[in-house]
């Protein structure tokens, strides 16, 4: 029975990894520019995103495996769960975590930069003429990657020799749990801990900016951004008006050629107005072609069709996401207050919370659902993907920047290979920050011990505690428990132990990561939500409140000029619900009545 239970947990994880690979592939293919698609960039991006999501979503498997050794109803270990079996489970998870974390760091710091330079080194003309070989291209890419390799070496050397936190003589570190964190590691583990602590802190800075903006904009954008006119109707109307405009210009030009003295002032003004209107209509044609996806790949066209099918559900989905955002915000705020008020060692250990004292709705839901695996996994998967997609929306909205300079744009069907690789690196760092936020802020009790309990019934020395007749003595496992019975029953998850080791041994990382959560929650001042190109200076709350009253616009540049964006916004976006456009977008055809009605409204 135990073997079946453990096998089922791993099977569920394997299914989730396959699902993550599919999601990563769809994400990359939808955002990539078809004409610039490169096999190396596509493979590396998909593999990297899959690996980072698989790392974050190993946590529910970790919790399920260590919790499977304990009977939550009795507060005792199950008969098969000997200490040797528990150690084997922990060892397996530890090896897998170290492998995934090391892989994420290697992909982020070496493989993705090498792929970037490999793509940049390609010269079509020199390749056709035989002057550029695979060897010369490899050397050119490796030459520029040496700097990143040196950075990785220096990072691990610093981790080897940097001093860790000293033991606190005040007694806060006397608990077995904290003694384990401070003492049970070798130099290699300490180097990896330092490297991932640094990467997580860098990711947290991006997380405050991009994920905070994305989670604020995503639900309200779904509620308030339904199109007022379908793309086919917009295209047909624009073509019709452009044809009429040019016909009228030909009439006036013919009259000008046939009259002595040319056109009168009134007709001249009309011709000038028609020429200006023609330029506007040509720009509209470009916007309409892009909105209809005429030059997009089949996958992106399919994506647009699926979006059109589910357009009537946008309002419901947006309201649901709005509720989820509020619940997550409240849960993280309560945990932050709890840590700041009740952490037994405060800044000295990165605000580790030894015992949850304030009710956290998300944490409570996960702890209770963990008793019926994989329900907790489904909830955790949805929350993780919500953070991930929020990060994607944030990157698409703000763009990839260096200070105030926009380097790359992330747009569906128009993302260059260089931008895709840069976004992949950012998403890797963001995933590490999301991993910290989920484990330490969203669901701390669940992430550490899950539904594990122990029997705190007093017994004679040498006897095992039995709470079958004393259910009120069954207590949840916590870090603060220094009870012999708890030591024999409770097993902390490997993921939480690793994160706690970062914050305890390198408390400066823990301090930054912890207080950054409050910036994420409450001080995001978005100077202008309508134009994300303006300066960003804040976090989640103000963006969220602002977007309730002002329709957000996700940054998607049109193909020509900024004027095209204005045309698109004026003609394609509205807060009104016109679901007649849905069927036209699905079929790709505009109704004659709709075209006529749109022409009349424009006139």
Secondary structure, 3 states (H helix, E strand, C coil): CHHHHHHHHHHHHHHHHHHHHHHHHHHHHHHECHHHCCHHHHHHHHHHHHHHHHHHCCHHHHHHHHHCCEECCCCEECCCCCHHHHHHHHHHHHHHHHHHHHHHHHHHHHHHHHHHHHHHHCCHHHHHHCCCCHHHHHHHHHHHHHHHHHHHHHHHHHHHHCCCCCCCCCCCCCCHHHHHHHHCCCHHHHHHHHHHHHHHHHHHHHHHHHHHHHHHHHHHHHHHCCECCCHHHHHHHHHHHHHHHHHHHHHHHHHHHHCCCCCCHHHHHHHHHHHHHHHHHHHHHHHHHHHHCCCCCHHHHHHHHHHHHCHHHHHHHHHHHHHHHHHHHHHHHHHHHHHHHHCCCHHHHCCCCCCCCCCCHHHHHHHHHHHHCCHHHHHHHHHHHHHHHHHHHHHHHHCEEECCEEEECCCCCCECHHHHHHHHHHHHHHHHHHHHHHHHHHCHHHHHHCCCEEECCCCCCCCCCCCCCCHHHEEECCCCCCCHHHHHHCCCCHHHHHHHHHHHHCHHHHHHHHHHHHHHHHCCCECCCCCCCCCECCCHHHHHHHHHHCCCCCCCCCCCCHHHHHHHHHHHECCCCCCHHHHHHHHCCCCHHHHHHHHHHHC
